[in-house]
Amino acid sequence: MTVLSEDAHGVYVIAATPFDSAFAVDERSIATMVDFYLAKGADGLTILGMMGEAPKLTPVESLGVVKSVLACASGRPVIVGVSAPGFAAIAELSRDSMALGAAGVMVAPPSSLRTDDQIVEYYQQVADLLGPKIPIVLQDFPLSTGVAISVSAIDRIVRTIPSLVMIKHEDWPGLGKLSTLRQQEDAGRRRVSVLCGNSGLFLPEEMQRGADGAMTGFAYPEMMIDVVRLSRLGEHERARDVFDAYLPLIRYEQQPGVGLAVRKYILAKRGVIAGATQRKPGATLPPKAVAEVEALIARQARRLQELN
């Protein structure tokens, strides 16, 4: 079993949760999806995240998804999103997932938190609840959670909670925040892994600011994998060239409310999952949007041809 550590780096793809036409979890598509991500070069997977429709699953279904993904993951680390309104649900899914072989768990702050003291206390309570052997990923995504986590709060959490090994950084704007976090480590604070989200929209800059990689779910994970690989080699201009080829689709997929519909449409088109079904409530793409996505896919193919 791979256990997540502060040294984690690369691309941990945020996996969608595929559903069949009857809105049941599509186990077969889970297998093809995991195989696809690993074949593209993903270093790990993150499941049951916000774009994984986790709130639409029952506890039994959530654990079933964990089992199915781990069965196909070929030993690659799998992080499980366990965010929930109450501690009982967090503890149960965390312990069951780790017992099955998960590498760690990701926790986002509840929307009720407002002050640094409240945020630090919340993560301390989570760490005390789970114990020292379960690695924790702090999800810093204020555009979704409504909780702004300051640099000083993160600093306190990292200093006082040894089981906190990774920050999923997707504050926006957040490049200055990322630089400050790294400067604090240069000044002597414990280093933790930082993987970035937001569909990779700022990935070239984030890598140059000191990110260890990406944790997000763009429909073309090969973009993130190539950008991270090239950036780690110091080939930043080449990394930008690769990124630029995909930028129109990244932008289109960032639309609030329909982004997951776009992602699932493309994944289905690529044969990664059987269909683009979302559980309700969930958006569907009208014909005009489908035509726009198809045009962007064709444009991207031409740009990649020119790049290569």
Secondary structure, DSSP 8 states (H G I E B T S, - for coil): -----TT--EEEEE----B-TTSSB-HHHHHHHHHHHHHHT-SEEEESSGGGTGGGS-HHHHHHHHHHHHHHSTT--EEEE---SSHHHHHHHHHHHHHHT--EEEE---TT--SHHHHHHHHHHHHHHH-TTS-EEEEE-HHHH-----HHHHHHHHHH-TTEEEEEE--SS-HHHHHHHHHHHHTT----EEEE-GGGTTHHHHHHTT--EE----S-HHHHHHHHHHHHTT-HHHHHHHHHHHHHHHHHHT-TTTHHHHHHHHHHHTTSSS-----SS-----HHHHHHHHHHHHHHHHHHHHH-
